[in-house]
Amino acid sequence: MATRISVIVPVFNEAENVSPLVREVTAALACESFELVLVDDGSRDGTWEKIQAACAADARVRGLRLKWNSGQSAALWTGIQATDSPILATLDGDLQNDPADFPALLAELEKCDMVCGVRQKRRDSWIRRVSSSVARTARRTALGVDFQDTGCGLRVFRREALQGVFGFNGLHRFLPVLVHDGGARVHELPVNHRPRVAGVSKYGVWNRLGRGLVDLFALAWYHQRRYRPVPSARCPETTGR
């Protein structure tokens, strides 16, 4: 039977989180046909060894390893390109996203093309929450579209929703905007958010808010010039005499 769902998880120096992540994802999707694709973004700890052990223990787990650290967007796009399931799901590898939210997101996907989580009672530092608020205001101003939480990595979407989307450094922050901009239906759903219990955050003020704002200027340029789907008519095909 073909795999229905590919769960793609970029990980970087998350050795302590790999095993519990695998357990939680497999428990949440026990009733689904799925694969879990862990993309190691050039980790320098024991992350890859943990992924290899998970693959050996469960045939539904796959591992991909980038030769050097290339960023979350590169790892995410690598995982997308390495799969062919009709439904894609993503979450962060730090266990702050709760895989138990996947069934609700998949149920909501019956009504649309992409479902994005909105983190409730965020377990982040005040500076990360403020950064997200500033980024949301900037996106709304520059792009004319408002999503509550594009920084939430917990998402499910149909593969065809990615039509016209391309890989670039910063993709993971703007994926809902790009999918919406291409004419797909994007819904948001409240999800759980948990404190980090192992590992350390890979984002600070510059590589989260600062670089995100720089990327926003480039995306605003593209947003203004992108061809949107345009309805067209076709003459009836002629038939032979």
C-alpha positions in Angstrom: 0.0 0.0 0.0 1.3 3.4 -0.9 2.3 5.8 1.9 -0.4 8.4 2.4 1.5 10.9 4.7 5.2 11.9 4.8 6.1 13.6 8.0 9.2 15.7 7.5 11.3 16.9 10.4 14.5 19.0 10.0 16.8 18.4 13.0 20.1 20.0 13.9 22.0 18.9 17.1 18.9 17.3 18.6 20.4 14.0 19.6 18.4 13.9 22.9 15.1 14.6 21.2 15.2 12.1 18.3 14.0 9.0 20.2 11.1 10.7 22.0 10.1 12.4 18.8 9.9 9.1 16.9 7.8 7.6 19.7 5.4 10.5 19.8 4.9 10.8 16.0 4.4 7.0 15.5 1.8 7.0 18.4 -0.1 10.0 17.0 -0.3 8.5 13.5 -0.8 4.9 14.5 -4.0 4.6 12.4 -2.4 6.2 9.3 -0.2 5.0 6.5 2.8 7.2 7.0 6.6 7.6 6.9 8.7 9.8 9.2 11.6 11.5 7.4 14.2 12.9 9.7 16.5 15.3 7.9 19.8 15.9 9.7 21.0 19.3 8.9 24.7 18.6 9.3 24.5 17.9 13.1 27.8 17.8 15.1 26.5 15.8 18.0 25.0 12.3 18.0 21.9 13.1 16.1 22.7 11.1 13.0 23.5 8.0 15.1 20.2 8.3 16.8 18.4 8.6 13.5 20.2 5.5 12.2 19.1 3.6 15.3 15.5 4.7 14.8 15.6 3.6 11.1 16.8 0.2 12.1 14.1 -0.2 14.7 11.1 1.0 12.5 10.8 0.6 8.8 8.5 3.7 8.7 11.4 5.9 9.7 13.8 7.3 7.1 16.9 9.4 7.5 18.5 12.0 5.2 21.8 13.7 6.1 23.0 16.9 4.6 26.8 17.0 4.3 27.0 20.4 6.0 24.7 22.7 8.0 22.5 24.5 5.4 19.6 25.8 7.5 16.0 24.7 8.4 14.6 25.7 5.0 17.2 23.6 3.1 16.5 20.6 5.3 12.7 21.0 4.9 12.9 21.3 1.1 15.3 18.3 0.9 12.7 16.2 2.7 9.9 17.4 0.5 11.8 16.6 -2.7 12.7 13.2 -1.3 9.1 12.1 -0.8 6.1 11.5 -3.0 3.2 11.0 -0.6 0.0 13.0 -1.5 0.0 14.5 2.0 2.9 16.2 3.7 3.3 17.1 7.4 6.0 19.0 9.2 7.0 19.8 12.7 10.1 21.1 14.5 12.6 18.6 15.9 12.8 20.2 19.4 9.7 18.6 20.8 8.0 21.9 21.4 5.4 21.0 18.8 3.1 18.3 19.9 2.6 15.4 17.5 -0.7 14.6 19.2 -2.2 17.5 17.3 -1.7 15.8 13.9 -5.1 14.0 13.9 -7.0 17.3 14.4 -4.9 19.0 11.7 -5.5 16.1 9.3 -9.3 16.2 9.9 -9.3 20.0 9.1 -7.4 19.2 5.9 -10.5 17.6 4.6 -11.8 21.2 4.2 -8.8 22.9 2.6 -5.4 22.5 1.1 -3.1 23.4 4.0 -3.6 23.6 7.8 -1.1 25.5 9.9 -0.9 25.3 13.7 -1.2 28.4 15.9 0.7 27.9 19.1 -1.4 28.5 22.2 0.2 29.6 25.5 3.6 29.8 23.9 6.4 28.4 26.0 9.1 30.7 24.6 11.1 33.6 25.9 9.5 37.1 25.8 12.0 38.2 23.1 10.9 35.4 20.8 7.2 36.3 21.4 7.9 40.0 20.7 9.9 39.1 17.6 6.9 37.0 16.3 4.5 39.9 16.9 6.7 42.4 15.0 7.2 39.9 12.1 3.4 39.4 11.9 2.8 43.1 11.6 5.5 43.5 9.0 4.0 40.6 6.9 0.5 42.0 7.1 1.8 45.5 6.0 4.1 44.3 3.2 2.0 41.4 1.8 -1.6 42.3 2.6 -2.2 38.8 4.1 -2.4 38.0 7.7 -1.6 34.6 9.3 -1.4 34.4 13.1 1.7 32.2 13.4 3.8 31.4 10.3 6.6 30.5 12.7 4.8 27.4 13.9 6.4 24.3 12.3 3.4 22.1 12.8 1.6 21.9 9.5 -0.2 19.4 7.1 -0.8 20.1 3.5 -1.6 18.5 0.1 1.4 18.1 -2.2 -0.4 19.9 -5.0 -0.6 23.0 -2.8 3.1 23.5 -3.4 2.6 24.2 -7.1 4.7 27.2 -8.0 6.6 27.1 -4.6 10.3 27.0 -4.8 13.1 26.4 -2.3 15.0 29.3 -0.8 16.7 30.2 2.5 13.7 31.4 4.6 11.1 29.2 3.0 10.0 27.6 6.3 8.9 31.1 7.6 6.8 32.0 4.6 5.4 28.7 3.3 1.7 29.4 4.3 2.0 32.8 2.6 3.3 31.3 -0.6 0.8 28.5 -0.7 -2.1 31.0 -0.1 -0.6 33.3 -2.8 -0.8 30.4 -5.3 -4.6 30.1 -4.8 -4.7 27.3 -2.3 -7.0 27.3 0.7 -5.1 27.7 4.0 -6.7 27.3 7.4 -5.2 27.8 10.9 -5.9 25.7 13.9 -4.9 26.2 17.6 -2.3 23.7 18.7 -0.3 22.8 21.9 3.1 24.3 22.5 5.5 22.8 25.0 8.7 24.0 26.7 12.0 22.8 25.4 13.4 20.1 27.7 16.6 19.1 25.8 19.0 20.8 23.5 19.3 24.5 22.8 17.5 26.9 20.5 19.2 27.6 17.2 17.6 31.0 16.8 18.5 34.4 18.2 17.3 38.0 17.4 19.3 38.3 14.2 18.7 34.9 12.5 15.0 35.0 13.6 13.6 38.6 13.4 16.4 40.3 11.6 16.9 37.9 8.7 13.1 37.3 8.6 12.5 41.0 7.8 15.2 41.0 5.2 13.6 38.0 3.5 10.2 39.8 3.7 11.4 42.6 1.4 12.4 40.0 -1.2 9.1 38.2 -0.8 7.2 41.4 -1.1 8.9 42.0 -4.5 7.9 38.5 -5.6 4.4 38.9 -4.2 3.8 41.9 -6.4 5.1 40.3 -9.6 3.9 36.7 -9.2 1.4 35.4 -11.8 -1.8 34.3 -10.1 -4.0 31.5 -11.5 -6.2 33.0 -14.2 -9.3 31.3 -15.4 -9.2 30.5 -19.2 -11.5 29.2 -21.8 -10.8 26.7 -24.5 -12.4 26.2 -27.9 -14.0 22.8 -28.3 -11.6 20.2 -29.7 -12.3 19.4 -33.4 -13.2 15.9 -34.3 -12.3 14.0 -37.4 -14.8 13.8 -40.2 
